[in-house]
């Protein structure tokens, strides 16, 4: 699968879009969970919506902080056809400037 977030660079307090492309997968995307790596930034778990074929999207806004940069972890949540849930992590940094 392939995950793309736009617009780039990722910024706080700006509506962003996660686009997930999957080919021939036995996993169904459920949601994407965002959490601060080094500090609590609140609950942020938008659901994926199927848009076309094997493309799923989710809109989200990352919160701002007084820090100049925040390290984030996003966990793409999937469910198998048998009901098993798994998560695939991605890490990134958001800077104010």
N, C-alpha and C positions, 0 to 999 in steps of 0.2 A: 504494500500500500504506500501511498504518497500523501503527506500532509503539507498543505501550503497555508500560510497566514498572510493576509493582506489587509490594508496597505502596509508596505514596508518603509522604513523600519517600524517595528511594533512600538506603539506609544501608549502611555497611560491616558485615561479619560477620553478615549477616542474609540468609536465603534469599529471593531475589526471583524473579519470573517475568516473562519477556518474552513478550508475545502479539503475533504478527504476523498481520495480516489482509490478504489479497491478493484482488483481484477481476480476473478475466480477464487473468491475467498469463502470459506465455510463460516466466517465470522461476520456478524451484523453489528455495525457501529451503533452505540447507544448515546453516548455523550462524550464531552471533553471536560475534564476537571482541571481547573487552574488553582494553584496554591503557591503562596510565597515560600521560597526555599529557606529563607533566613528569618522571616517574621510572618505572623498571622495576617492575612489580607482578606479574610472573610470567605464565605461560601460562594463559589462561582462555578457552576456546572451546567452550561447550556446543552440542550439535547441536539443531536444531529437530525437533520431532515433530509430525506432522499430527494434529490432534485431531478436527476436523469440517470438512466443506466446504473452504473456503479459509482455515482458521485453523490456525496453527502455534504451538507453545509451546516454551520452553526455560527450565529452572531454572538459577540461578546464584547464587554468593556472591562479592561483591567484597571483597578483602582490606583490612584496616585498615593504617594507617600512623601514625607519630608526629605527622604534620602535622594541623592542624585541618581542612583540606580537601584533596581530591585531585581534579584534573581528569582526566576519563576520556574515551576515545574508544571508541565501539562501532562495529564494522564488520559490517553485516548482509551475509552472504555468500550469493550466489545462483548457480545454474547454469542455463544455458539448455538447451533440449532438444537443442541441437547440441553441448553440452559446454562452451561458453564460460563462464568464471567471472568474476563481477563483484562488487564490494563497494560498499555505500552507507554512508557514515559518519554518525554522530550523536555529538554532544559534550554532556557534562553534568558537573556538579560534585557530589561527595559530601562532605557536612560531618559532623563528629562530633556536633555538637549541633543 
